[in-house]
């Protein structure tokens, strides 16, 4: 079982998948951690404003 796991880790697909996943995760965290979520959302859509009551 351990030998099969070692062979799986050594395969190029698994290695590249792990590197891509780690790189993508780092990119997402670097992008999100730069700004608070509220200011990031305001850049995408304007803030909601309630209509006046009649």
N, C-alpha and C positions, 0 to 999 in steps of 0.2 A: 504494500500500500504506500509506504514512504517512497519507494523507488518510482512509483507511478506519479506521485506528487512532484518529485524532483524533475522528472521528465516534462511534466506539464509546465512547471516554472521555467524550464530551459527553452521552451518553444518560443519562437519569435512573435507569434500572434499574441500570446499571453503577456509577454514582456511589453510589447508595444501598446497593448490595451491598457495595462497597468500604468505605463508612463503617460498615455493620453488622458486617462481618467484623473491621475494626480495633477497633471498640468492644467486640465480644464477646471478642476476643483480649485486650484490655486488662483486661476484667472477670475473665477466667479467671486471668490472671497476678496481678492484685491479690488475688484470693481465695486462690490457692495460696501466694503468697509471704508471706502473713501468718503462717502456721503451718508448722512442719515436717510432712512427710507422715505421719510416724508418729503424731503426736498427732491429726491429722485422721482417720486411720484408726481410732484407738481410740475416737473419738466415734461412729463408725458401727457398728463391731462390736467386741465384747470381745476381749481378747488370748487367743490359743490357749494352752491348758494341756494338757500331756501327762498321760495316765492313768498311775497307778502300775503298775510292773511286778509281775507275780505269779509 
